[in-house]
Amino acid sequence: MDHTDSVNADPATDSDTEDRFQRFRNQSGFWLLGLCNNFAYVVMLSAAHDILKKQESHNATVTTPAPGLLQSDSGNSSRYDCNPVSTAAVLLADIVPTFLIKLTAPFYIHKVPYGFRVLVCVVTATVSFLVVSFSSNVWMSILGVIFASVSSGLGELSFLSLTVYFSNNVLSGWGSGTGGAGVAGALLYSALTQAVLSPRNTLLIMLLVPAVMMISYFVLLVFPPSFPQWRLREACHRGFQERRPLLWDSNDEDYVQDEREKEGRETGPLTFVNKLHIVKGLLRFIMPLAVVYFAEYFINQGLLELLYFRNSSLSHAEQYRWYQTLYQIGVMISRTSLFCIKIRRIWLLSFLQCVNAVLLVFAVYYQFLPSVWLVFVIVLYEGLLGGAAYVNIFYLISKETGDREREFAMAAASVGDSFGIALSGVAAFPVHNYFCSL
């Protein structure tokens, strides 16, 4: 078979033959790509309170403090010092475009060369920072958030698919970088806005991030000679490997038998039917990923803004920002842990995250937690669970799929986290409204 036509043609997968410096460049490149890809997404969630505050200030007819952002003398009649609009509104704008892209793009994105995809990610991320920086109302800000979502969603499924062309360690680099984006984005935004800069100037400084993404991809990565950078990949794929747990459903005997009969001659691109069967097999990974992300983002965007401790030296906005920052620190630690530990019991992570969500629902209602510092610990633990679920699920997929289906499987499974996050945004609205009515 002509290796130049294979989906994994001439990949740098054998670490024994790969130059050490080249491996370092590729791993560093994927770390930076993960950092840059998730950066705008994280910053928009960290800025959720400020975006809603902007709506408050523009809609106000008298000079009053923004509810849920300043101290308790804001005049809010609710015992929770609520924003009139849940930060879940920002979450939905940040995740729905990503979800739609991840749901549909794996079936057609192979028709778009990787180089063009990255350029789209860079442009949309740049536009997102500019639009939110200069917006005059909340809906213009939401439009900027949508651009960030498009960039993040397209980038995630593309870069996860891209890992199949490189050695296995780049997946660890990608996971660690996405975790680092959470810390860098949330911490940098919190620190700069709290110290010296306005939210507008902070976002303008972050325009450096799309530029770093472009340099990381086009300069730092060392691509295999046959990599289809700017051309369509009319690929012939390798035949099936012995392990096929995702492509084949053991209960679908007719399909399995048909595929076995075609094993020796099937070398073309995946058909639509092939892809549907792969997705069916992927459900055992997609569902726990969706559950763990539903629980954690229900916490982050539906409950954390209601956990306001008036006796703390931090204002409500500052408490919310540091909740997000500590969550992202947990995510970074656990996504980096793939270098030293692998977890196969991913449903256990989902269960523990749901326990967190139930605990904090009761904490909001009964207000029994004594200090903001205890919430900080819980949020850090929440991030550890979510990050571990993400990176271990994609590691297992990369190991349990054959060459022919791996690129599609990595992209298709990425819909799990976005699906869970989108559902959490919808669920957070009635919960927010209920508690704020008390």
Residue pairs with C-beta under 8 A, 6 or more apart in sequence:
1 236
1 238
1 267
2 236
3 9
3 10
3 226
4 10
4 226
5 234
5 235
5 236
6 226
6 235
6 236
6 237
6 238
6 403
7 164
7 233
7 235
7 237
7 238
7 403
7 404
7 406
7 407
8 164
8 165
8 238
8 403
8 406
8 407
9 224
9 226
9 235
10 224
10 225
10 226
10 227
11 164
11 165
11 166
11 167
11 224
12 18
12 22
12 23
12 26
12 165
12 166
12 167
12 222
12 224
13 166
13 167
13 168
14 167
15 23
15 167
15 168
15 169
18 167
22 222
23 167
23 169
25 220
25 221
25 222
26 166
26 167
26 170
26 173
26 221
26 222
27 169
27 170
27 172
27 173
28 173
28 220
29 170
29 173
29 216
29 217
29 220
29 221
30 159
30 163
30 166
30 170
30 171
30 173
30 174
30 177
30 221
31 173
31 174
31 176
31 177
31 180
32 177
32 212
32 213
32 216
32 220
33 155
33 159
33 174
33 177
33 213
33 216
33 217
34 159
34 173
34 174
34 175
34 176
34 177
34 178
34 179
34 180
34 181
35 177
35 178
35 180
35 181
35 184
35 212
36 125
36 177
36 181
36 209
36 210
36 212
36 213
36 216
37 121
37 151
37 152
37 155
37 156
37 159
37 177
37 178
37 181
37 213
38 152
38 156
38 177
38 178
38 181
38 182
38 185
39 125
39 181
39 184
39 185
39 206
39 209
40 125
40 128
40 129
40 148
40 151
40 152
40 185
40 206
40 209
41 94
41 98
41 148
41 149
41 151
41 152
41 181
41 185
42 181
42 182
42 184
42 185
42 186
42 324
42 328
43 148
43 185
43 186
43 189
43 203
43 206
44 51
44 90
44 94
44 128
44 132
44 144
44 145
44 148
45 87
45 90
45 91
45 94
45 186
45 300
45 301
45 324
46 185
46 186
46 189
46 190
46 321
46 324
46 325
47 90
47 132
47 189
47 199
47 203
48 87
48 90
48 91
48 301
48 320
49 68
49 69
49 83
49 87
49 305
49 316
49 317
49 320
49 321
50 193
50 199
50 317
51 90
51 132
51 138
51 141
51 142
51 145
52 66
52 68
52 69
52 83
52 84
52 85
52 87
52 89
52 90
52 138
53 66
53 69
53 317
54 135
54 137
54 138
54 141
55 85
55 137
55 138
56 66
56 67
56 69
56 83
56 84
57 66
58 136
58 137
58 138
64 74
64 75
65 71
65 73
65 74
65 75
66 74
66 83
67 74
67 75
67 76
67 81
67 82
67 83
67 84
68 74
68 76
68 81
68 82
68 83
68 305
68 308
68 316
68 317
69 83
69 315
69 316
69 317
70 315
70 316
70 317
71 310
71 315
71 316
72 81
72 310
74 81
76 82
78 435
78 436
78 437
78 438
79 438
80 306
80 308
80 364
80 435
80 436
80 438
81 308
81 310
81 316
82 305
82 306
82 432
82 435
82 436
83 305
85 138
86 301
86 302
86 305
86 428
86 429
86 432
86 433
87 301
87 305
87 320
88 301
88 302
88 424
88 425
88 426
88 428
88 429
88 432
89 142
89 429
90 142
90 145
90 301
91 297
91 300
91 301
91 421
91 424
91 425
91 428
92 422
92 425
92 426
93 142
93 145
93 146
93 149
94 145
94 146
94 148
94 149
95 149
95 418
95 421
95 422
95 425
96 149
96 422
96 425
97 146
97 149
97 150
97 153
98 149
98 150
98 152
98 153
98 156
98 418
99 153
99 415
99 418
99 419
99 421
99 422
100 153
101 150
101 153
101 154
101 157
102 153
102 156
102 157
102 411
102 414
102 415
102 418
103 415
103 418
103 419
105 153
105 154
105 157
105 411
106 157
106 275
106 408
106 411
106 412
106 415
107 272
107 275
109 117
109 157
109 158
109 161
109 411
110 233
110 269
110 407
110 408
111 232
113 228
113 229
113 230
113 231
113 232
113 233
114 158
114 162
114 227
114 228
114 229
115 218
115 229
115 230
116 230
117 154
117 155
117 158
118 155
118 158
118 213
118 214
118 217
118 218
119 214
120 150
120 151
120 154
121 151
121 154
121 155
121 158
121 210
121 213
122 151
122 210
122 211
122 213
122 214
123 210
124 147
124 148
124 150
124 151
124 154
125 147
125 148
125 151
125 152
125 209
125 210
125 213
126 207
126 210
127 144
127 147
128 144
128 145
128 146
128 147
128 148
128 151
129 144
129 148
129 203
129 204
129 206
129 207
129 209
129 210
130 144
130 204
130 207
131 140
131 141
131 143
131 144
131 147
132 141
132 144
132 145
132 203
133 144
133 200
133 203
133 204
134 200
135 141
135 143
135 144
153 418
155 213
156 178
156 414
157 410
157 411
157 414
158 411
159 174
160 174
160 394
160 410
160 411
160 414
161 407
161 408
161 410
161 411
163 170
163 171
163 174
163 398
163 410
164 398
164 403
164 406
164 407
164 410
165 223
165 224
165 227
168 398
171 338
171 391
171 394
171 395
171 398
172 336
172 338
172 339
172 391
175 335
175 336
175 338
175 387
175 390
175 391
175 394
176 332
176 335
176 336
176 338
176 339
178 331
178 335
178 390
179 328
179 331
179 332
179 333
179 334
179 335
179 336
179 387
179 391
180 332
180 336
181 328
182 327
182 328
182 329
182 331
182 332
182 383
183 325
183 328
183 329
183 331
183 332
185 328
186 321
186 324
186 325
186 327
186 328
187 325
187 328
187 329
188 202
188 206
189 202
189 206
189 321
190 318
190 321
190 322
190 324
190 325
192 202
192 205
193 199
193 202
193 321
194 318
194 321
197 205
223 229
228 235
234 269
235 269
236 267
236 268
236 269
237 267
237 268
237 269
237 270
237 403
237 404
238 267
238 402
238 403
238 404
239 263
239 264
239 266
239 267
239 404
240 247
240 259
240 263
240 266
240 402
240 404
241 402
241 403
241 404
243 400
243 402
244 259
244 402
245 281
245 400
245 401
246 278
246 281
246 282
246 397
246 400
246 401
246 405
246 409
247 259
247 274
247 277
247 278
247 281
247 401
247 402
247 405
248 255
248 256
248 259
248 277
248 281
249 255
249 256
249 277
249 280
249 281
250 256
252 277
255 277
259 266
270 278
270 404
270 405
270 408
274 405
275 408
275 412
278 401
278 405
278 408
278 409
278 412
279 412
282 397
282 409
282 412
282 413
285 346
285 393
285 396
285 397
285 413
285 416
286 413
286 415
286 416
286 419
287 416
288 346
288 347
288 349
288 350
288 389
288 393
288 416
289 346
289 389
289 390
289 393
289 413
289 416
289 417
289 420
290 416
290 417
290 419
290 420
290 423
291 350
291 353
291 354
291 420
292 349
292 350
292 353
292 385
292 386
292 389
292 420
293 386
293 389
293 416
293 417
293 418
293 419
293 420
293 421
293 424
294 420
294 421
294 423
294 424
294 427
295 350
295 353
295 354
295 356
295 357
295 420
295 424
296 327
296 353
296 356
296 357
296 382
296 383
296 385
296 386
296 424
297 420
297 421
297 424
297 425
297 428
298 357
298 424
298 427
298 428
298 431
299 356
299 357
299 360
299 379
299 382
300 323
300 324
300 327
300 382
301 424
301 425
301 428
302 424
302 427
302 428
302 431
302 432
303 357
303 360
303 361
303 363
303 364
303 428
303 431
304 320
304 323
304 324
304 360
304 375
304 379
305 316
305 320
305 432
306 364
306 432
306 435
306 436
307 319
307 323
307 360
307 363
307 364
307 369
307 372
307 375
308 316
308 319
309 319
309 371
309 372
309 375
312 319
312 371
312 372
314 322
314 372
319 372
322 376
323 375
323 376
323 379
326 376
326 379
326 380
326 383
327 379
327 380
327 382
327 383
328 383
329 380
329 383
330 379
330 380
330 381
330 382
330 383
330 384
330 385
330 386
330 387
331 383
331 384
331 386
331 387
331 390
332 383
332 387
333 383
333 384
333 387
334 383
334 384
334 385
334 386
334 387
334 388
334 391
335 387
335 388
335 390
335 391
337 387
337 388
337 391
338 391
338 392
338 395
342 392
342 395
343 349
343 388
343 392
344 392
344 396
346 389
346 392
346 393
346 396
349 385
349 388
349 389
349 392
350 389
352 385
353 382
353 385
353 386
353 389
356 378
356 381
356 382
356 385
359 378
360 378
361 431
362 368
363 369
363 375
364 435
365 435
369 375
390 417
393 413
393 416
394 410
394 413
397 406
397 409
397 410
397 413
398 406
398 410
401 409
